[in-house]
Amino acid sequence: MMIQTPMTMFEPTSATPLRSQIAESAAGRDALRDYEIVHRAIAFISEHWRGQPTIEEMAEAVSVTPGELHHLFRRWAGLSPKAFMQAVTLDNAKRLLRGSASLLDVAYDSGLSGPSRLHDLFVTHEAMSPGEWKKGGAGLTLRYGFHPSPFGVAVVIVTERGLAGLAFADTGGEIEALRDMQTRWPLATYVEDSAGTATVTRRIFDSTQWRSEHPLRVVLIGTDFEIRVWETLLKIPMGKATTYSDVALTINAPKASRAVGGAVGRNPISFVVPCHRVLGKGGAITGYHWGLTRKRAMLGWETAQTETME
């Protein structure tokens, strides 16, 4: 979003130029220098990302050491220079994959040595292969409805085989939540069917309808890695919790905590596939797509349900 403001509000007077005021202190001069370095680095990466420059090449272009560039970039941009370049590369690859470009062409156009590098980039940042990302739910018909729930408006999405999606929204935010879910399967066909999803909704939130001998059928639409993570979440008992690192250990990928976190965040069936039971280190309640307040509410609600059942 761009907000236009009359330039006269920012015009320094001849007596006290704004830049001179900032630069009067050593801290001000350092801040300006740091910003200018990061600004030049971003410009360099944006122009040369197809050549996949190293951190040494980036640092040389802005006349600092690699260590200094890494430190400044992390502080100003919130990620490393390499991660920024990967994000630019990934964005270009997605744009090409939306068209008719082959994986080989996308890899080379993105400055990568071949499809294997493209595959690694997608798996690291999207937890799926480029081919799987490109498919985007093509051939699926998904029916959806909006229903009240203990955690706000529930957006329930089903296929003929079972529950495929569950999202949450505050009143007035239902369409936005639905659109968020649609980005997960952009090529699927969506049909509104509140009557058809009502029965599934009752089974989700009415504990009197919970039957171990007649479990709710869920359809996990995702990559092999994502499904392994989501199936692990289904095994976390109500009233209990685990951590991202523990999930990584369970799926025999102890070094993949970051990828696990990405897969947990992309869980399309919130609450039923209990990603809210995954906590940060030390039990910190972090990282819930539909809001930390809602995550806390779910954990509290489940605690009450557990006590009632005992």
C-alpha positions in Angstrom: 0.0 0.0 0.0 1.3 3.5 -0.9 0.0 6.5 1.0 0.8 9.8 -0.7 1.6 12.7 1.5 2.3 16.3 0.4 6.0 16.6 0.0 6.1 19.9 1.7 5.7 18.0 5.0 9.2 16.5 4.5 11.1 19.5 3.0 13.9 20.5 5.4 14.4 24.1 6.1 17.7 25.7 5.0 18.6 26.4 8.7 18.2 22.8 9.9 18.4 20.2 7.1 16.8 16.9 8.1 19.8 14.8 7.1 22.2 17.1 8.9 20.1 16.8 12.1 20.2 13.0 11.9 23.9 12.9 11.2 24.8 15.2 14.1 25.3 12.3 16.4 27.6 9.3 15.9 24.6 7.0 16.3 22.8 8.8 13.5 25.7 8.6 11.2 26.0 4.9 11.8 22.3 4.3 11.3 22.4 6.1 7.9 25.5 4.2 6.9 24.0 0.9 7.9 20.8 1.5 6.0 22.6 2.6 2.9 24.7 -0.6 2.9 21.5 -2.7 3.2 19.8 -0.7 0.6 22.7 -1.2 -1.9 22.8 -4.9 -1.0 19.1 -5.4 -1.8 19.5 -3.5 -5.0 22.5 -5.7 -6.0 20.6 -8.9 -5.2 17.5 -7.8 -7.0 19.6 -7.1 -10.1 21.9 -10.1 -10.0 19.9 -12.9 -8.3 19.9 -15.0 -11.5 23.7 -15.4 -11.1 23.1 -16.7 -7.6 26.0 -14.6 -6.1 27.7 -15.7 -3.0 27.7 -13.8 0.2 31.3 -12.8 -0.6 30.3 -11.3 -3.9 27.4 -9.5 -2.3 29.7 -8.0 0.4 32.3 -7.0 -2.2 29.6 -5.1 -4.2 28.8 -2.9 -1.2 32.3 -2.7 0.2 31.9 -4.5 3.5 33.0 -7.9 4.9 30.7 -10.9 4.5 30.2 -11.0 8.3 29.3 -7.4 8.5 26.8 -7.7 5.6 25.2 -10.7 7.2 24.8 -9.0 10.5 23.4 -5.7 9.1 21.0 -7.5 6.7 19.6 -9.7 9.5 19.0 -6.6 11.7 17.4 -4.5 9.0 15.6 -7.0 6.8 14.9 -9.8 9.3 16.6 -12.5 7.2 20.0 -13.3 5.8 21.2 -12.0 2.3 21.1 -15.7 1.1 17.5 -16.1 2.4 16.5 -12.9 0.7 18.0 -14.1 -2.6 16.2 -17.5 -2.2 12.9 -15.7 -1.7 13.4 -13.7 -4.9 14.4 -16.8 -6.8 11.4 -18.8 -5.4 9.0 -16.0 -6.4 10.3 -16.0 -10.0 10.0 -19.8 -10.1 6.4 -19.7 -8.9 5.5 -17.2 -11.5 6.9 -19.3 -14.3 5.3 -22.5 -13.0 1.9 -20.8 -13.1 2.4 -20.7 -16.8 3.5 -23.5 -19.1 7.2 -23.5 -18.4 8.9 -26.9 -17.9 10.8 -27.6 -14.6 14.1 -27.5 -16.6 13.3 -24.1 -18.1 12.2 -22.7 -14.7 15.4 -24.0 -13.1 17.7 -22.4 -15.7 15.7 -19.1 -15.9 16.0 -18.9 -12.1 19.7 -19.1 -12.2 19.8 -22.7 -10.8 22.1 -25.4 -12.1 19.2 -27.8 -12.8 15.8 -29.2 -11.7 17.4 -30.8 -8.6 18.4 -27.4 -7.2 14.8 -26.2 -8.0 13.4 -29.2 -6.2 15.6 -28.5 -3.1 14.5 -24.9 -3.1 10.8 -25.8 -3.1 11.1 -28.6 -0.5 13.1 -26.3 1.9 10.6 -23.4 1.7 7.3 -24.9 0.6 7.7 -28.5 1.9 6.6 -29.8 -1.6 8.2 -30.4 -5.0 7.7 -27.8 -7.8 5.6 -30.3 -9.7 3.3 -30.8 -6.7 3.1 -27.1 -6.2 2.2 -26.5 -9.8 -0.7 -29.1 -9.7 -2.6 -26.9 -7.2 -5.6 -29.2 -6.6 -6.5 -29.5 -10.3 -9.4 -32.0 -10.8 -10.8 -31.6 -7.2 -14.2 -30.4 -6.3 -14.3 -28.9 -2.9 -17.6 -28.0 -1.1 -17.6 -25.4 1.6 -19.8 -23.8 4.3 -19.6 -21.3 7.1 -20.7 -22.4 10.6 -20.6 -21.2 14.2 -18.1 -22.9 16.4 -16.5 -22.5 19.9 -13.7 -20.7 18.2 -15.5 -18.2 15.9 -16.9 -18.9 12.4 -15.7 -22.2 11.1 -14.9 -22.5 7.3 -15.5 -26.2 6.6 -14.4 -27.7 3.3 -15.2 -31.3 2.3 -14.8 -33.7 -0.6 -17.0 -36.7 -1.3 -14.4 -38.8 0.7 -14.4 -36.6 3.9 -13.2 -33.4 5.6 -10.4 -31.7 3.6 -10.2 -28.2 5.2 -11.1 -26.4 8.4 -10.3 -22.7 9.0 -11.5 -20.1 11.4 -12.5 -16.5 11.2 -14.0 -13.7 13.3 -17.4 -12.4 12.2 -17.0 -10.5 9.0 -13.8 -12.3 8.0 -15.4 -15.4 6.6 -14.7 -14.7 2.9 -11.1 -13.7 3.6 -10.5 -17.0 5.5 -12.1 -18.9 2.6 -9.8 -17.2 0.1 -6.8 -18.0 2.3 -7.8 -21.7 2.1 -8.4 -21.5 -1.7 -4.7 -20.4 -2.2 -3.7 -23.9 -0.9 -5.6 -25.5 -3.9 -5.9 -22.7 -6.4 -6.8 -25.0 -9.3 -9.6 -26.8 -7.5 -13.4 -26.2 -8.1 -15.2 -24.7 -5.2 -19.0 -25.0 -4.5 -20.8 -23.5 -1.6 -22.8 -26.2 0.2 -23.6 -25.1 3.8 -26.3 -27.8 4.2 -23.9 -30.5 3.1 -21.1 -29.4 5.5 -23.4 -28.9 8.5 -23.4 -32.6 9.5 -19.6 -32.7 9.4 -19.4 -29.5 11.5 -21.6 -31.1 14.2 -19.3 -34.1 14.3 -16.3 -31.9 14.8 -17.5 -29.7 17.7 -20.2 -31.7 19.4 -18.3 -34.0 21.8 -21.5 -36.2 22.2 -21.0 -37.3 18.6 -17.3 -38.3 19.1 -17.1 -42.1 18.6 -13.7 -43.9 18.5 -15.4 -46.8 16.6 -16.7 -44.3 14.0 -14.0 -41.7 13.5 -14.5 -38.7 11.3 -13.0 -39.3 7.9 -10.4 -36.7 6.8 -8.7 -36.3 3.4 -5.2 -35.0 3.7 -4.3 -33.2 0.5 -0.6 -32.3 0.5 2.9 -33.5 -0.2 4.3 -36.8 1.2 6.3 -34.8 3.8 3.3 -32.7 4.9 1.1 -35.8 5.3 3.8 -37.5 7.4 3.8 -34.4 9.7 0.0 -34.1 9.8 -0.5 -37.9 10.6 1.9 -37.4 13.5 -0.2 -34.5 14.8 -3.3 -36.8 14.7 -1.5 -39.0 17.3 -1.2 -36.3 19.9 -3.8 -37.0 22.6 -6.3 -34.3 23.6 -5.0 -32.4 26.5 -1.3 -33.1 25.6 1.2 -31.1 23.6 4.5 -31.7 21.8 7.2 -29.5 20.1 8.3 -29.0 16.5 11.6 -30.8 17.2 9.7 -33.8 18.7 7.6 -34.1 15.6 10.8 -34.0 13.5 12.2 -36.8 15.5 9.0 -38.8 15.2 9.1 -38.7 11.4 12.9 -39.6 11.4 13.9 -36.1 10.2 15.7 -34.7 13.3 17.3 -31.8 11.4 14.0 -30.8 9.7 12.4 -28.8 12.5 12.1 -25.7 10.2 10.4 -27.7 7.5 8.2 -29.3 10.1 7.2 -25.9 11.3 6.3 -25.0 7.7 4.2 -28.1 7.3 2.4 -27.5 10.6 1.6 -23.9 9.5 0.1 -25.3 6.2 -2.1 -27.8 8.0 -5.4 -27.4 6.1 -7.6 -29.1 8.7 -7.1 -27.0 11.8 -8.3 -28.3 15.2 -9.1 -31.8 13.8 -5.5 -32.3 12.8 -4.4 -30.7 16.0 -1.5 -28.3 15.0 -2.5 -26.2 18.0 -1.0 -28.8 20.2 2.5 -28.1 18.9 4.4 -25.7 21.1 7.7 -23.9 20.9 10.7 -24.5 23.1 9.9 -24.5 26.8 6.2 -24.8 26.1 5.8 -21.4 24.5 2.5 -20.9 22.6 3.7 -19.7 19.2 3.0 -19.8 15.6 -0.7 -20.4 14.9 -2.1 -19.4 11.5 -5.5 -18.4 12.9 -4.2 -16.4 15.8 -2.5 -17.1 19.1 -5.7 -16.1 21.1 -7.6 -18.8 19.2 -4.8 -21.3 19.9 -5.0 -20.6 23.6 -8.8 -20.9 23.5 -8.5 -24.3 21.8 -6.0 -25.6 24.4 -8.3 -24.4 27.2 -11.4 -25.8 25.7 -9.7 -29.2 25.3 -8.5 -29.1 28.9 -12.1 -28.6 30.0 -13.3 -31.4 27.7 -10.7 -33.8 29.1 -11.7 -33.0 32.7 -15.3 -33.6 31.8 -14.6 -37.0 30.3 -12.6 -38.2 33.3 
